[in-house]
Amino acid sequence: MTVSVLRDWRIEPYDLAFVSPWRSARGQTDRRRGYLLLIEDEDGGTGIGECAPLPMAGTEDADAALAWLRAVARSFEGRGAEACLASFEPDAARPAASCAVECALLDLVSTRAGCSLREWLVEDAGDACHVNASLGPLDDGTAGRAEQAVESGFEVLKIKLATASPAAERSALAALAAALPVGVALRLDANGAWEQDEALVWLRALEGLPIESLEEPLRVPSNAGLRALQARCDFPLALDESLPELLRSGLPPTLPVARMVLKPMVLGGARRALALARALEERGGECVVTTTLEAAPGRWLVAHCAAAVGNALAHGLDTGGWLANDLGSGPPLADGRCRLPSRPGLGFRCT
C-alpha cells in the first residue's frame, strides 16, 4: 500500500458558552474552551480530533495542551498517518492533547480503510448504545428536566450531588424518585464531596430509592474505604476523577468498587479506554464511557468508544444540550439511545 505523508496540521481554538453554568462539587464553569486538531495527507485525506482540557476533571491545562500539540506536529512531519498511529503513545500528563492526536489519526486512517472509527478499533463493534440523561445538579428545574428526559425515552437519569445542603438534596431526591415511573433509575455523582461517615449517611438515605449507581462518593478515596462502602449498598459505586490515581500503581486484581467511568479525554484516547474496559471485564468489573463536556467532535469519539465497549449500560453522551452553540452536529440521540451511522471515520462534520 502506498504511504501518503501528512502534509498539513492545523490547531484551531474554540470557545463555547454553556446554556447555564455547569456546577458540581468540584467547581463551576460557564464556558467550554479547547482546540480542534485538523490533519491532512498528500492525497487529501483528512482527520479531526478535539482537545478539550478540563483540569477539574483530571486533564492538563489549556497552555500545556497547546504546547504539546505543537511539539507533536513537528515530530510527525514527513510521516504517514498509519506509521504515526502505530508509534503513538499517549502522554499521561497531557491526556486531552493525546486524545486529540490519536482521534485525528484514527479518523484519517479508518476513513482510508473504508470503515467507521469504532470498527477500526473493534472489528465487530455494534452501531448503538444506551445513553443516560444528563440533568445537572439538583435545583428547582430538576423535576422538569427529569420529566422531559423520561418522555424522550431515557431510563437512567444522572444527577450531580453536593451542590446544596445535604438535607435539602436528600429531600429533593426522595421527592424526585417518588415521581419516577417504574423502570427509570437515578445515576448519582457526588464528585468526591464526602468523608467516609458522610457517605455512610447518604447510603442509608438512598435505601429503597431507584439508584442505578453512585459515582465518586469520597473526598479522599482509599481502596479500603471504597470497599467498605461498596459492601454496604446493592448498587454499583463508581470511580471517575479518582481513576487516574488508582491506575498509577496499576489496576488491582480485586477492584474496590463495581464500576469505573472511562473518559477518553482524561485517559489519553480511545485505545487506552478500550484496553481498560477489557481489563475491568477480566476482573469482574464494569464500565461506562462518558464525555468531559466536549464539543461535538469529542462526543462522536465517546460514542464510538461506547459502541465498541458493547455493554448494556447507559453511557454519558447526553451533554451537548448544555452548550449554547456547538461546532457541528453531535452523535444522534433518540429514545435514550445513540445510533451511529455506518459512514467511514469519526463521522463528525464541521458546520
N, C-alpha and C positions, 0 to 999 in steps of 0.2 A: 504494500500500500504506500502510495506517495505521501510523504510528510509535508504538510502545509504549515509553514512557520508563522508564529504570531507576529503581526506587524503593527498592531495598534493596541494601546492600553490606556483607557481614559478613566479618570476618577471624578465623579460629579457629586457635589454636595446637595443634600436636600434638607428642607426644614418644614415640617408639617405640624399644624396645630391639632390638639385634641378638641373634641366637642365640648368636654368639660374636663377639669383636672383629673388625672389618674392618681388615685390615692391608695396607699397601702400602709402597713405598719412600718415599712422601710423608707417611706418618704412620699413625695408628691411631685408630679411633673405635668406641665401643660403643653409640652411640645415634644415631637419626636424628630431628632436630628440624626443624620447619618450620611453615608456615601453610597452611590451606585458605582460599581466597577463594571466597565464595558470593555470586552476584548474582541479582537477581530483577527482572523488569519489571512494569509495571502489569497485564499480562494473566496474570500467574502463571508466565510462562516463567522458567526457571532456568538458570544456568550455574555450573560449578565449575572452579577451577584450583588447582594446587598450587605453592606457593613453597617450594622445598627448598634453602636456601643451603648451600653446602659450599665454604668458601674454599680448602681444599686441592685442589679440582677446578677452581678458577678463578672462583667466584662471589663476590658481596659477602657480608658477614656478616649475621647474623640481624637485628641492630638497624637496619642500613641498609635492609634489605629491608622491614621493617615500617614504618619511617617513610615510605618511598616509596609503599608500598601505600596508606597513609592519605592521602597527598597526592593520588594519582591518583583515589582515591574522591571527593574533593571536586571535582576537575576534571570528573568525569563526571556530576555532579548535573544532573538535568533534561534529559538527552540520551538518545537511543535507542541500543541496542546496536550496530546497524548503522553508525550515524554514528561512534560511539566506535571501533569496529574499523577503519573506513576511515581515520580520522585518527591511529590509534595508532602510535607509533614506539617500539621497544624502547630502553631506556637501556643503553648499553654498560657502564656502571659498576654497573648493578643488573640483571643478566640473569635471576636467579632470580625476582625480583619481576615483571619484564617478562613472563617466560614464564607466570606465573600469571595476570596480567591478560589477556594475549592468549588463553590457553586458556579462561578463563571466558567471554570474549566469543564465541570460536569455538563453544563448546559451546552457548550460548544461540542464536546466530544459525543454526547448522547444524540445531539441533533445530527451530527455527521454519520452516526451509526444508524440513524433512522428509527430510534426508539425513544420512549419517554425517559426522563431522568430516573424515575423510580425503577423502571425495567432495566436500565443500565446498572443500577445498584443491586437489584434483586430480580433475577430473570422472570420469576413467576409472581411478581408483585401484583396485587389487586389494583382496582381503579377507584376504590371508595373507602371511606372510614366514617365512623360515628364522630360527632363533634359535641362538645359541651357549650352551652350558652355562657357568655361572659357578662355577668351582671354588675361587676364592680363592687364597691363597699355597701354595707347595709346603710341605707338612708331612706328618706321619705319617698323616693322614687323606685325603691327595690321591688315592692309588690307589683307595681305596674309593669316593670321590666320583666319580672318573672311571668306574669300572666301573658304578656306578648310572646315571650320565648316558648311557653308551653303551646300557645296557639300556632307557633311556627314549627312545631314538631320536635323541639328539644326535650330530651328526657333526663339530662343531667344539667343542673344549673350551678355555676360556680360563683361563689361569693367571697369577698375579702372581709376578714375579721380584724379586730384590734385597731379600728379607726375611731371608735367611740367608747363609752364606758361599758365594761363587761355586763353590768346589769341590763342596760338598755339593749345591748346586742343580743343577749340571751332571750329577752322578752320579744324582741322583733323577730328573731329567728324562729321561736316557737310559734308565733302567730303566722309567719310565712309558711312554715311546714304544715300547719293545720289546714291551710288553704290549698295545698297542692293536691292534684289528682293522684290516684293510685298509679304507681309505676314511674313517677317523677321523683328524682332524688337530688340532694344538695351536695355539692363538692365544695368544701370549705378550705380556706387558706389563711393561716394566721401569720404568715411571713416572719416567723421566728420571734413572736412577740412575748412569749410566756416563759416564766420559770417553771420548774417541774411541778410545784404544788399548784400553780395556776392552771397548768394543763390538766391536772387531775380533776380540778373543779369543773373545768369545761367538759371533760369526758363524761362526768356524771350528769351534767346538764344536757348533754346530747343523747343520753339514753332514751330509746323509744322514738327518736326522730329519724326520718328517712335520709340518713347520711351515707353518701357514696364513698367519701374519703375525706381525710383531713391532712392538708399539707403544712409542713414546717411548724410544728407546734412549739418548739423550744428555742429560746433565745441563744442558749449555748448548748447545742446538741452533743450528746455523747452516745456511743453505742449502747452502753448500759441503760442510760436514761430512756432512750428511744425504745429499747426492747421492753422495758418495764411498762411504758405507755401502750405499746402495741399489744401486749398481753392483756391489757385492761379493756380493750374495745374489740367489737366484732366487725369493724370496717377497716380498710387499709389506712395506715398512716403513710405519708409520702415525704420524700426529701426532694427539694428543688434547689434553692440557693446554696444550701449547705452540701450539695452533692459533690462539687469540685474538691472540697476539703476532704471528704471521705475518700475520693479517688486518688488523692496524693500518695496515700500509703497502699494503694491497691484495693480493689473491690474485695471485701472479706468473704470467705466461704459461706458464712452464715449472715444473712442480711439483717440489719437491726429493725427494718420496717418492711412492710409488704410491697411497697411501690416506690418507684423513682420517676421523677419528672425530667424528661430529656429535652433540652433546648439546644438545637444545633448552633445557635448564635453564641451560647455560653460554653458549649463543649468544643467548639472549633470546627464544626461542619457536620455534614450528613453521615459520612462514613464512620466517624467516631461514635455518633449517636446510635447507628445501627449495630456496630460492634458491641456497644454497651448493652443494647437491648437483648442481643443474643446471650451475653454473659449473665444478665439478670435472669433470663429464662432458664439457663442451666442451673442456677442457684435457687430456683423455685419462686423468683420474684416476678413482678410485672412492671410495665411502664406505660406512661402516656407521653406523647410528643406534643410540645406546645411552643408558642411564639414568645418573643420578648417585646411585644407591641411593635413588631416590624411593619414597614410599609408592604405593599402588595408583593414585590419580588421575594422578600423573606418569607411571607406566608405561603407562597407557592412551594418553596423549598420544604417548609414544615409539612405541608400537605403530602408531598411525595414521600417524605420520611415516614409519616403516619401510615400511609398506604403500604409502604414497604415493610413496616413492622408487622402489619397484618393481624393485629388482635382485635377483640370486640369492644374494647374500652372506648370511651369518648375522649377525643383528643382536643387540644386547646387551639383551635383555629379561628374562633369567633371573636377576634379583637379588632378587625378592620373597621367596624362600626363606631369605634371610639375616635377615629380620625375624622376631622372635619373635611379633609380632602386627601387624595392619595395620588400615587404615581401611575396608576393604571388599575385595571380590574384585578381583584384578588381571586383565589380559587373559589369556584361556585359552591355555595352552601344552600341547602334546601331540605326541609323536613328533618332537621337535626343530623344531616349527613353531608359530607363533601364527596362529590362525584367528579373525578378528574377526567379530562378529555384524553384521547389517545395520541394527540399530536406529539411529535418528537421534542426532546429537550425539556426545559423548565416549564414552558407553556405561558410565561408572562409576556405581555405586550405593552410597551410604553404608550402613554396617551399624549 
